[in-house]
């Protein structure tokens, strides 16, 4: 049974400040929770699930399990359709991050929409990016909507939060970024390593971060297009696909 | 002043069935409404705006204008941050659609997430796609969240809803689609015309539509990736970028 303090904790984890305070985050839904069980570096505090889900699991003996009614689960959920299960999970501590000169990274400058961040993490994994450097004001990667839209990639891709321009300034690797006055991405030689910067949804890449970019790029639009820009997660995907294209 | 029946109408337009019944949809926010004014094929029923927004407009004399308080506007809005203005707009009637053999189209098989559809419409315009064929169960392109995430591209890209497999069966043009057993998109010769099919967020392309695909494609993932799939709007973008790449 879920106690009142468990319920209070689950509700609290919807807010970033409470995730920071407790060091916990929330994983919701059968797909995300079942996949989580394969990653022992994510320590599970407890699993709250309805009877149907619990009865279907062969072995959960090593976890703290709390049965919960569908109604109570729906009330706790961040999503409109009821999920059978949720887990309270410890936020893993990442080792201090340093850039490997042979590796390709993504850096996010103030990505604010949780759906965008989740989609970027998912797409990054598809294209073999294992670590993402996020500006401090990028949305928290443990936000419930981010977690959900990563579709499991959050378990495998690490997000490091830092003062992005200060971080980039110290790196001695190519730093790519999409800018309106950049060079056509299809005519540039793109390396196998370096850092690709993606800017904010409405303001693009900040001035401080722009000054660190060594290779400005531009995704050309069709001559007939009057669209002003691409969504940030779409731009990330097109750039990553082009880097990984053979 | 906004009457009670205006308020009732605006609230009703959040639901697809009421948009069908009235033939109207809702446009929210200064960016979207100002851009709308440039497209006379979209007939404006009325504009409801706060005093600040109205005072800043040079000439709105040809429109039916209703002043509204910020508080009332926030209550009516579909979005968490208050917008200064909204417009009730007539859904334009499209002429009967037929495929031009020289043109590239996008077809959507049961795209259900409004954010995905909006982003797909925006990306489609960027890559010079002017018409999208949608299966009947694809989310309504006049859904407020779709409208918002098109960032104005909805004014220029037409969405045609139809029985998608019946429609595709009758076409004598290349029909492309991303399938798990498709051919590597980077090694295929992609034409300048035809129809690119994008499948549902979780189920992909339905069997009936799959049987119409003449050119199955696959976006290769990185060997290290354990991600199972890409988001539907991301897949659309990568495929469109590859078709338009020079």
Interface residues (C-beta under 8 A of the other chain):
Chain A: X115 X119 X122 X123 X125 X126 X127 X128 X130 X149 X151 X152 X153 X156 X186 X219 X221 X222 X223 X224 X225 X226 X227 X228 X229 X230 X231 X233 X234 X237 X238 X241 X242 X244 X245 X246
Chain B: X115 X119 X122 X123 X125 X126 X127 X128 X130 X149 X151 X152 X153 X156 X186 X219 X221 X222 X223 X224 X225 X226 X227 X228 X229 X230 X231 X233 X234 X237 X238 X241 X242 X244 X245 X246
